[in-house]
């Protein structure tokens, strides 16, 4: 059985940003839906698809 070298990695020293809150995520979904309604190009459609994908991942209130 072949053995592998141990995985070593450094951790970033800069502080990390916190995760989004549920309220912030819901606001983001709203802004993406607004972008979809204002931008009639494929980019707007992609914003709408992203909004739908994110909305499915959010917990219900």
N, C-alpha and C positions, 0 to 999 in steps of 0.2 A: 504494500500500500504506500503510495507516494504521499509524503508530507509537504505541506505548503508553509511558506514563510508567514509569520504572524502579520496581521494587518496593523499597520501603524499609520496614524494620521494626526495632524495637528488640529487644534480647534481654533476658530477665528477669535482674535482678541477683541474685535469690535463688538459692541453690544448688538444683539439682534432685535429686529422690530417685532412687536407682539403680533399675534394672529388677529385677524379681523373679528370683531364681535358680530353676533347674529344681526344686530340692527344695522351695522355698517354694510354687511353683506346684502341685506335686503335693499338698502339704499343703492348699492352698486347695481343690483338687478334692475331697479327702477330706472337708473340712468342709462343702462344698456338698452332697455326697452324704448326709452325716449330717443336714443340714438338711432335705433332701428326705424322708428317712425319718421325721423327727419332725414335720414340718409337712404335713398332709394337704390343705392348701388349694392353690389355684392358685399361690400364692407358692412353696410347696415344690416343686411341679412345675417351676416356672421355674428354681429353684435346681438341680434335677436336669438340666434341659436345658442350663443354663450349664455345669455340671460336664462334661457330655458334650462340649460344644463345645470347652471348654478342654482336655480330655484328648486330643482328636484333634490338637490343635496342639502338644502336648508331645513332645519326642523320647523314644524308648524308651531305657530305661536300659542 
